[in-house]
């Protein structure tokens, strides 16, 4: 009987793989729900590492053991494909992000973002344009408004969009550009003010998922890529404020 139980236990260990996923900071909340769903369906244990897309891209180049990359753009996944580090056939847009100007203070931000043209704030939090696609989108917005240079002295830069959110939420900046998906999480509890930036103010934030080439068995990673395309996963992604991709 004991031997039989040991055999069953070992078979469970063989069938359940550990899956390492690199995830763009804006997608931290959705991935927590998605990994639980995937784990229940597949039995695989998902380990998430979150950060700016630029940082994660560099880590993959340095041999970080990620098997799936959920970026905040398609640029880096495409580069990994061209560099022979990712599987071209696996690349697709899993979500399309939106940018939002937010303040925890009521009535500070109006529905057109007029606050940006005034001198009524000391600090503006943004994600770093060279490291985070949401930061690059923010730069496009401010350039379109003719404010990029004028607001340089007020900018507080985070390495990723989560840091930009934290700077704003903690009051280190009165307002900040964050992901709409982040606002969706706090909307019911926040009495702050916001401006949902018109989509024509910046290039679409198409977030690419790709399978990273590894010597190890990739069955769990392939299953996760397939899972991300499923109706249940897409429903979660949409719930968190993203438009759906491919």
N, C-alpha and C positions, 0 to 999 in steps of 0.2 A: 504493500500500500504506500509506504514511504517512498519507495523507488518510483512508483507510478506518479506520485505528486511531483517529484523532482523532475521527471521527464516533461510533465505538463508545464512546469515553471520555466524550464529551459526553452521549450518551444515558444512560450510567450516572449521570452527575452529575444529570441531570434527574430520573431515576427514584428516586434515593436522597435523601430529605429529612432535614433535621436536626430532631429532635424534642426540645423542652425540657419537662421534667417536674418539677413541684414535689412533693416527697415528704416525708411526715412522718418525723421522725427514727427512730421505732421500726422503720420499714420499710426502713432503709438496706441491710441485708444481703440480704433477698429481692430488692430491686430490682436489685442488681448482677447476680444470676443471671438475672432476668427480662429485663433489657435486652439481655443477650448472646443469649438465646434469640430475642427479638423481632428483633434485628439480623440474626441468621443467617437467619431466616424471611423478613424483609421487605427487608433491605438498608438500612434506615433507621438513621441514627446517633442514638442516644439520649443526651442530656445531662441529667444529674440534678442538681438542687439540693435539698439536704436541710436541714430545720430544724423548728422547732416549728410546729404547725398554725396557731397564732395569728399568728406572724411571717410565714409564707407567705401567709396570707390578706391581711394588710396589704400585702405586696409586690404581690400581684395587683391590689389596689385602686390602687396607685401605678403600674400599667402594666408590671410585670415581664412579660417575653415568654414566660410559661409557656403551654403549650397543653393540658396535662393536669395536674390537681391530685389527688394521692393523699393525702387528709387522714387524721387519726387520729380523726375524728368525722364525723358527717353534718351537724352544725350549720353549719359554715362553708361546705361545698359548697351546702347549702340556701340560705344567705344569699346566696351568689354568684348562684344561680339567681334568687332574688327581686329582686336588684339588677340583673338583666339582664346579668351578666358571664359566665354559664355556661349551658350547654345543658341544659334540664330533662330531656329524654328520655335523656340520657347518664348520669344519676346512678344509681349503684347501690352496694351494700355489697360491697366486694371482699375484706374480711377482718374478723374479729371478734377483737380482742385480749384478752389475759388479763394480769393483774397479779400480780407475784411479789415477795416480800420476800427479799432475798439478802444474804449476807455471804461474803467470801472466806475468813473464818475458820471452821474446822471446829467444829461443835457450838454455835455462837453462836445460830443461829436454829433453833428446833425446829419441828415439823410443825403447830403451832397459832399461831405468832407470839407466844408468851408473852413473849419478850424485850422487846417494846414496852411492857409493863406494869412492867418493872423499871427500875432506874437503872444498869444494867450496860453502858451505852454512852454515848459523848459526842456523837456526831453521826449523824444520819439523813438520807440523801440522798433528795430527791424532785424530780420535775419541777414547775415552777411551775404551780399550778392554773389560773391565768388565761390561760396561754399554751399549755399542753399538755393534751390530753384525758386522758393517763395521769396527769398531776398532779391533774386534777379528780377522777379515780377514786380516787387516793390519799387525797385530802381526804375523800371519802365514806367510805372504809374507816376512817380515823382518827376521824371523827365518829361512826360507828357503834360504835366501840370506846370512845368517850368520851375520846379522847386528843388530839384536834386542838389544843386550847388548851394542854394540859399539856406537849406536846412541842415547842412553838414555839421555845424557846431552843436546842433540839438540831438543828433542821432546817437543812440545807444545800440551797438551791434551785438547780436548773439550769434553763436556759431550755427544755430539752426532755429527753426520756427518755434520750437518749444521754449528755447531761451528767450526769444522775443516776447512770447506770451508771459513767461515768468517775470520778466522785467516790468511788464505792464501790470500784471495782477498784483505784484508786491508793492507797486507805487514808485518803483525806481524810475519809471517813465509814466507820465500822465496818460499817454496813449501809445498805441503800437499797431503795426500791421501784423495780423495773425491769420491763420488758416480758418476759413469758414467752418471747417469740421471741428476745430477747437471751440469756436463759439457755440456750435450746436450742443456741445456737452454742458456748457455752463449757462446756456440761455435761460433756462427755467429758474435758475438761482441768481442770475445777475440782474442788477438794477442799473447797469451801466448804459452806455450809448454806443452806437456803431454806425458805420457806413459800409454797405456791401459794394465793393468797387465794381463798376461796370466792366463786363468782360472785354469790351473793346479797348480798355486802357492798358492791357497787357496780353502777351502771347499766351495761348492756352497752356495751363499747367498739366500736361499729359504725363501721368506717372507710370513708368514702365516696370514690369516684372520680368525677370529673366532667370534662367537656370544657369548656375555657375558650374563650369566643368571641374569635376573632381575624379580622383582615382577610385574613390569608394563607391559602393552601391548607391545609385541615385533613385531608387524606386520611391522612397519617401518624398524626395524633392519633386519628382515628376508628378506624384499623386497630389502634392500641395498646389502645384501650378494648375493642374486640372481642377482641383477644388475651388480655386479662386475664380474660375469661370462659371461655377455652378450657380443656379438661381438663388440658392440660400445664401451663398457668400455675397453675391451681387446685391441682394436685398439689404444685408448688413452695411455694405459700403455706401449704398444710397442713403440709408438711415442716418449715417454720420455726416451727411451734407456734401457728398461728392456726386458729380455726374458720372455716368458709366462710360467706360471706354469701349475697346474692341468687342 
